[in-house]
Amino acid sequence: MSNKKIEVPIFFAVDDGYVPFLAVTLEGIKKNASDKYLYKVVVLYNNISKFNIDRINKYNKDNISVEFLNVTNHMEKISEKLYTRDYYSKSTYFRLFIADLFPEYDKALYLDSDIAILTDIAELYNIDIGDNLLGATPDGVIQAYDTFKVYAEKVVGVNSYKNYFNAGILIMNLKELRKMDFQDKFVYLLGTIKFKVAQDQDYLNRICKGRVKIISDSWDKMPIQGLYDENQKLNLIHYNLTAKPWHYDGILFEDYFWDLAKNTEYYDHILKLKEEYTEEEKQNDKECWDNLQILAKKESDCVGFDSPNGFTF
């Protein structure tokens, strides 16, 4: 019997500002890792200091393997076309190039770094998504606000807002993405449509619709949604948008984040970030959230109804 470990490729895309939270995410992977697997972590970046690379490389031991790939040259031709807003950086688009950058993999995970992993991430990787392009959970923010429901259907073009998924946690069928020339389709679409609300997430929903396996939101639970079923098992917490425990007190599920953060070399730094987060920055968060809803409505208002009854929720 072979003792070779099963490889689980896991991709991240970060810059220097998010490296401390990547460390928290890696703590969650390490804490819940199984001896059966080799967790192959690949960090896509274009701006990370050697100091931070050296710190993250300390997770490169036992059954966790870490490597960094600078994607600056790969992104150069389209960089100026990539739209970002608020606190987002262009690194959010890096996930769209994984299939072509890594032809040796047929399947992989993509994870955002503002998460707390509470169980073995290999369980997510092992979910069978068949010949679908992606496995993902419905986006909790879209599900909770009528403005975004309309936007998902009218502007992005999904057949139902219930199938509009969050792109922060993805099971990626890289083999099928290559077969359908996903990267070429994205680059073409980038030149014809500019999605301003959710950027790369909107492109993914537009291109992949109809070929997405919807999985349990226990793998992408968002504090910003508020109420939840206390009997549901939580596998992964996603502190997306402004629901950041390193900025605010009282964030739902914040204890999971801090329990992992205290074991990282960035713990004091993260505490300092919270202490120094100003009232002006908090007000800016509120304005960004309000403006996002205004933007979604404005984009939706520019698209006509194709149903005599319009949208009802």
Order of alpha helices (4+ residues) and beta strands (2+ residues): beta-alpha-beta-alpha-beta-alpha-alpha-beta-beta-alpha-beta-alpha-alpha-beta-alpha-alpha-alpha-beta-beta-alpha-alpha-alpha
